[in-house]
Amino acid sequence: MNSSAHYKELASKYLVGNYGERTVVLARGKGTRVWDADGREYLDFLAGISVNNLGHCHPAVVAAIQKQSAQLMHCSNLYLIPQQAELAEKLCNLSFADKCFFANTGGEANEAAIKLARLYSKTKFGPGRHEIITFRNSFHGRTIATITATGQDKVQKGFEPLLEGFHYATFNDLPSVTNLMSERTCAVMIEPVQGEGGVTAVDNEFLVGLRKECTARNILLIFDEVQCGMARTGRMFAYQNYDVEPDVMTLAKALGNGMPISALLTRSDFSEVFTPGTHGTTFGGNPLAMAAGLAVVDTMVSENIPARALDTGDYFRAEIAKRLGDFPNVEGLRGLGLMVGIVLNHPGAPVIKECLNRGLLLNCTMGNVLRLLPPLVVTREECDQAVDILCEVLAMDEIRSSGENQ
Ligand SMILES: *Cc1c(COP(=O)(O)O)cnc(C)c1O
């Protein structure tokens, strides 16, 4: 391993600049800790944006990948992959679903959901019924279809013309959705907890109302659980915090704990329109990714990870409320379980930088919402350490004063 400076030089010379400047060069991880190329240790309260939910290099996942990579890594979906059938069974048994399709990324799983909704609607109700309602401040991916689904200008800008037939409602505002519903609508897609959109959880009452409207009009209700699924919110799936089930759910980020893998879960009455030849992927559901997914799901179940996330999440939230609640620059606490947002009255970027200097990784969404997504195996002591650092940073004069004129 060379120094961080060496890799930064290589990157600025050879890598496309779409990610902006990266100050940290990560080389290694274990549990809730990561180390940079110069050997400096960090407490990781971002977990690859809720990917490493079992912590970095979880031994069960490492062993599964090592074993499978020496057996069969890829063979095409022209052949039946045993681990794919096994993982589908487990995910169906844990959820509302009875059918599963595997892909590689969150964006791809959402693409599959959009295609399924359109095809289902066309097959059942005829043409002209292809519109999809999503929400402002949502995030559904970076492909052309999923940036169109994403209700944020900054994600769409410059890539026009976008896909036809998407409309944006206001999160937690039922009339804003029903106003957009028509005989042309085939689906509503929503994140139960908006991740990129400021760590905002949906209200139960709104979701129950939305479910009713969708059912009454034969509109598919799609939950994008790419970020909030896989035990993050204290339940295996975020929708289990609510009195509602979706028709389609997408998963990705934490499903492989770092191995790229995504899934679309649905019921057979909807999935039956995906007949042979209608949809597919080369890499999706390959034996290596499936082995990782199986290890993740088995570990989450056997180690009671959802309950642990709920318990630690309650503790972490209570500590944040107790120790940061009276800070003049802290406006509120958002999210569910170990999906935590701290709303500031000033930009979050300088806070992220100061936390980094003190060895804590986190990030910021919507400009002023600190986003904390620690591995779900994080301890109370590690939560205390993170709160210690946040207290120190949020009390700094130059940080606090940035909010005074806002
Ligand atoms: C990250 C994310 C996506 C996109 O996933 P990719 O794997 O980057 O394509 C989609 N939806 C949500 C809610 C996400 O957080």
The ligand as an SDF file (V2000), in Angstrom:
LIG
                    3D

 15 15  0  0  0  0  0  0  0  0999 V2000
  -28.6450    4.4270   -3.1620 C   0  0  0  0  0  0  0  0  0  0  0  0
  -30.0680    4.4630   -3.5370 C   0  0  0  0  0  0  0  0  0  0  0  0
  -30.5000    4.0960   -4.8340 C   0  0  0  0  0  0  0  0  0  0  0  0
  -29.5470    3.7990   -5.9610 C   0  0  0  0  0  0  0  0  0  0  0  0
  -28.7870    2.6760   -5.7430 O   0  0  0  0  0  0  0  0  0  0  0  0
  -27.5050    2.3960   -6.6740 P   0  0  0  0  0  0  0  0  0  0  0  0
  -27.0000    1.0770   -6.1990 O   0  0  0  0  0  0  0  0  0  0  0  0
  -26.5510    3.5210   -6.4570 O   0  0  0  0  0  0  0  0  0  0  0  0
  -28.0090    2.3420   -8.0810 O   0  0  0  0  0  0  0  0  0  0  0  0
  -31.8550    4.0460   -5.0570 C   0  0  0  0  0  0  0  0  0  0  0  0
  -32.7500    4.3500   -4.0930 N   0  0  0  0  0  0  0  0  0  0  0  0
  -32.3690    4.7230   -2.8580 C   0  0  0  0  0  0  0  0  0  0  0  0
  -33.4080    5.0140   -1.8310 C   0  0  0  0  0  0  0  0  0  0  0  0
  -31.0190    4.8050   -2.5490 C   0  0  0  0  0  0  0  0  0  0  0  0
  -30.6380    5.2040   -1.3330 O   0  0  0  0  0  0  0  0  0  0  0  0
  1  2  1  0
  2  3  1  0
  2 14  2  0
  3  4  1  0
  3 10  2  0
  4  5  1  0
  5  6  1  0
  6  7  2  0
  6  8  1  0
  6  9  1  0
 10 11  1  0
 11 12  2  0
 12 13  1  0
 12 14  1  0
 14 15  1  0
M  END
$$$$
